[in-house]
Amino acid sequence: MRIGLIAALRHSEEGGLRAALPLAGRSVIAWQAALLRTLGCERVLCLAETSGGTVLELQHMLEGQGVQFHALRGLAAIPALVRAEDDLVVLADGLVPDPAVVRALVGGEGDAPLQRMVATIPADHPLAAAHPEDFERIDAARHWGGVLVMRGAPAQRLADFPADADAVSLLLRLALQAGTPARELAARELVPETWLLAESDAAVARHEGALIAAAAPPADWRAPGAALAAAAVRAMVPRGLEQGPVIAGGTALVLLLTGVMAAAFGFGATGLALAGLGAFAALISHGFAALSA
């Protein structure tokens, strides 16, 4: 079984949980869970001080997708939930890496096994210098890069440590002791657009803008209606990525049907206006759907 381990423990510069910060329509931890799902994880463990709020929302979402979810207050339960033959994928608290970069590191396409590895960054990298508690040093020249794929067997040794110890840090050390190979991230893979640490609201906002700019439909002003719809999608994405296509699509259908009825009763101009608004709403729905994909 492939098992993911994430955490909602560390706080941003403003004092809120990093995991709960909103990023383009969903929380940081929901982005992490989505990455674990793309890697084939069937069970997700979440270290958290409380099982309510964002963690509870994540639990409902994952269980609705058929994924087992366990909110843990410490490391004591991990040995019972991770078997020796399992693959364990660990993400640093508040880290949102580019799925394409992670997939290149660990493979696992289809039924292919994940490549066990410890992602590393150079000791002089700005992330390592600014956040040594997140990207901890593993030797003189390297720090952990925030992503780890290891065998489940070393996790059994967590039972030998105090219950209040840092589970992620211990797993990193146990993986290295077990001979898990290191994979150094290239400089092009460590730019802010591909390796976000949700350290502050400002950092998340910048990353959100980059995500939307890269994925939103282009605004071609030779087609004013489509351009306005694209601009509307860009503006509304942070508040409604998941519900946007449904709401806009429903609005489009209602407006188009109302326009047809108005025209049938002799109000041609009103019907045409409503039909135009319906077509505009349909463009917005299409833009939301493309961006969600």
N, C-alpha and C positions, 0 to 999 in steps of 0.2 A: 504494500500500500504506500502511496505517496501522501505524506503529511506535511502541512505547512505550519510554521510557528511565527506568529506576529505578536506585537505588544502595543498596549495603549497605556503607557506609564509616564513617559517623559513629556515635559511641557515646553511650549513655545516661549519666545521672549515676552509675549504679552500675558503669559500665565495659563493659557488654556492648553488642553491636551493636544499634542501634535496630531494624534490619530483622528481627532474630531474636526480638524480644520477643513472647511469646504473647498473643494478643488473641482471646478467645472461641473458642478451639479451633483457631486457626491463627496463623501468624506475621504480623507487621505487613507484611512484604514480600509475603506471599500475598494479603493484603487489597488491596495496591496492584495486584498482577497481576490480581486479579479485576475491579478497576475498569477496567484497561486492556482486559480482555476485553469488558466491557460497552460500551466505546467502539469495538469492532471491530478492535482491534490484532491483526495477524497475525504480528507479530514483536516480541519483547521483548528489549531490551538491558539488561544489568545490570552496573553498575560495581561491582567488588568486589575486595578484596585477595586473596581466595582463592575458588576455585570449589567448595569443599566445604561440608559442613554444610547450613545453611538454603538457601544458593544452589543446591546440588545437588538438594535436595528440591524446590525450586521448578522447577528445570529438568525433573525427571522428571514433575512434575504438568502443566506446560504442554505439554511434548512429547506427553504422553498425550492432551491435548486437541487436538493437531494444530497447536500454535503453535510457530514457530521461536524458539529461545532461544539467546542468546549471552552468556556471562559474559566481561566485559572488564576488564582491569587498568588500562586507561588509555584516552585518547581516540583513539589512533592508528587503530583499526579502524573508528571510527564513519563516516568519509567513504565507506568502501567498502561499508558496510551500509545506508546511507541515501541513496537517490537523490533527485535534485533535485525530482521530482514527488511524492515521498512526503509524507505528513503525519506529523510527529513530535510525540508527546505526552510531556512531561517532568513528572515528579513529584519534589518535593523528598525528600531522604533522610529516611525515618521519618515522612512525612506520610500520614495516612489521612483524606482528605476524604469528606464525605457524597456518595455517587454521584448523588443527586438534585440536589444543588447543582452538581456538576460538569456533569451533563447539561444543566442549565438554562443554564450558561455556554457550552457548546460545541456543543449540539445533536447532530446526527449520527444521528437516528433513522432506522432502516432504511437505505436507500441514500443518504440525504441527506449531503452533505459536512460534515465538522467545521468549526466556525467557528474560524479561527485567532485566537488572542488570548493576551495576557499577563494573568493574574489579578493584581490589585494590592490592597494594603491600605494604609490611611492610615499616615503616618509615626509618629503618636502611638498607634497600636494596641498593646496589651500584647504581642502576638506579635512585632511589629517591635522593640519596646523590649527585650524579654527575649532574643530570638534573632536579632540582626542578621546573624549568619553564615549562618543558614538563610533568612531572609526579607530578602535584601539590598536596600539602597536603590537605586532606579532614577532618582529625581530628588528635588528638595527636599521634595516633599509625599507621595511614595509609595514603598512597598517592594513587592518581589515577594511574591505570595501563595502561592507554592509549586506552582502549576499553570501549564503553558505548552503551547500548541498552535501549531506553526509549520510553515512549508514546509521541506522537506528541503534546499533549495538552499543556504541559509546554513550548514548543517552541513558542507558540503564545505570550507569555509574553516578548519575545525579542523586540517586538515593543515598549516597555516601556523604553528601554535602549538607550544610545547614539549610533549613527551609527558606530562610530569607536571603540566600545568596542570589547573585545575578545569573539567571538561567542562561541567557544568551551568551554572556561572557564565558561561562563554564563550558557551554556546548562548543564554542569556538576553540577553546583550549583542548577539549577532549578530541575534537575532530583533527586538530593539528597533531596531537600525540598519537592518534590512530593512523597517521600517514596520509591524510586527505591532501591531494595535491593542490598547490596554489596556482591561481590564474590571474596574472596581473592585467588590470584594465588599462587599455591604451588611452592616451591623452584625449583623443577624439571621442571616446566613450564616456568621459567624465565631465563634459560641459554641462552647465546648469539645465539645458534643455533635455538632457537624457538622464540626469542623476540628481533628482531633487531631494534635499533634506528639508522637511517642513519645519524649519527653525523659527519662522516668524510669519505673520500675516502677509508682510510685504513679499517675502520669498515665494509664498504660495500664489499670491496675486500675479507676480511676474510669470511664474510657470503656467498659470491658467491662461494668461494672455497669449503666451507662445503656443500652447496647445490649441486654443481656438483659432489663432491665426493660421496654423498649419493645417487644420482639419475643416474649417468652415468653408462653405461654398464661396467662390470668388465673386466679387461685386463687379459685374460687367455693366457699365452704365449705358451701353448701347441697347440694353434691354432693361428699361427703368424698373419695371415691375419685379423682375428677378433680382435686380440689384437691391431694391428696397427690402425684399424678402430676406436676402442674404444679410443685410445690415441688421434687420430685426432679429434674425437668428443669433447673430453675434452678440447682440445686446441682451437677449433673454437667456442664453445658454447657462450662465452661472446659477440661475434660479430654477431652471426647469428642463434639464437635459433629458431626464427620464420620462416626464409627463408631457413634454412639449409636443412630440409627434401626435400623441393621442388627442390632446386638447385642440391643437391646430387642425388636425384632420376632422375631428367632430364639428368644429366651427365651420370648416369649409363645406361639409356635407349639409349642415343646417342652412347656411347661407344660400347654397346652390338650390336646394329644394324650395326654400322660401322665395327665391327669385323666380323659379319656374311657376310657382303658384301665383305670385303677383302678376306675372305676364299673362297667365291663363285668365285672370280676372280683369284684364284690361289695363293694368298698370305697367305698361311696357318699359317706361323709363326707370321706374323703381325696380322692376325685375332685372333689368340690365345692370343697374348699379349693384344690386345684391349679388348677382352672378359674378360681377367683377371682383367684389370683395371676397366671394367664395374662392375664386381662382387664386387670389392673393394669399388667402389662408392656406390653400393647398400647396402653394410654393413654399410657404413657411414650414408646413408639415414635412414636405420633401427634404428641405434643408436640415431640419432637426434629425430626420431619419438618417440622412447621409452622415451627419456629424456624430450621431450615436454609434453608427457602424464603425 
